[in-house]
Amino acid sequence: MFVPLHDDTPLKVIRFQFVTLAIIVGNVVIFLMTGAFQSDLFLADVATSYGVVPADLTHAASQNIPYSPIPEPLTFITYMFLHAGWLHLISNMLFLWVFADNVEDAFGYFAFALFYLLCGIAGALVHVMMAPDSPAPLIGASGAVSGVIGAYVLLYPKARVWILLFFRIPLRISAIWILGGWFLLQVFSVLTAESGSDVQVAWWAHIGGFIAGLAITLVLRSRLLVRPVG
């Protein structure tokens, strides 16, 4: 729908977005190790082992994985550092680079790292709740990134963001409109998705992460280094 390019919100507290950069570098390095130059079969094995598989967590499937390198609950952390392809990786990291620095500025380094992980976990939990029988592994940073988007909307609703609308039209627009519209698109996609269809995008993880980001920011608003508007 659109590609974020840049926002006009300067950092006010921290000197540099070190945690955001570390997350991006970590995601890229892990993708280079697991997906960039590996076979589809290898990536599928990694996704099954380290991604969130709802049916395994809920014991809804009778399938038994011969070898599970980590306990299933830990996949709520590991899944958000795996990606299915370059486009999947780049889109998530671009959203993170444009919007996460200011959220990190508001939370501070350690609190932002914890916030990011909690949003990712919340996104995965909602996905599992809404698709408990799914044998398809959930991977990707989008649940955590959605939480960052939720926090950004609350903290900087009037920020002006440069985007490429429809991937080709440059446009400068307020964050509340473009990111609010993004969230409504996730809800619309859930409502219009065919029941039982093999959906490739985890819309519920996006929605869960976004709501978690909003909720955490609201709860901690009096302790943030940068306060929400209003």
C-alpha angles and dihedrals in degrees: 000000000000142000119222113225110171143339130212098228112116124210112261106182114017123057097221138000096251096158093049091050091047091052092049093047090047092052093048094048093048091048091051088052098044111025118008099075102013132097122264088247092056091048090049090053091050092047092050093047100042104020126087109265107189095200091055093049094048094037087233093136127064092214116118120207108222093218129016111186095198136024111274095244090061090063087076084075103033096048093068092061096055127084135189098220148340094280091050091050098043095048093052094044092047092054089046094050094048099044110020098068093068093044088051087050090056097045102034125233104292096035091050092052089052091044091053093052093046092052090050091050091048091051091052093046092053090047091052092046092052097041105028095155097050115122091192115107117239113223135163141074095258095104091056092040089052088057089054089051091051092052092045092053090053096043101039109020093151096047113125114235128193111220140167103236112211084002093285114052114083111220136168111213141159116271093234091062101043098038094038087052089049091056093048088052090056090051091046091050091053093048094048098041113113114250112255093007121142097254114191096196119068097223093169091056088054092050094045093049093047094050091046090053091051093046096047092047091050093048093049097037094115092054100044120113088226114037126221116260112263 
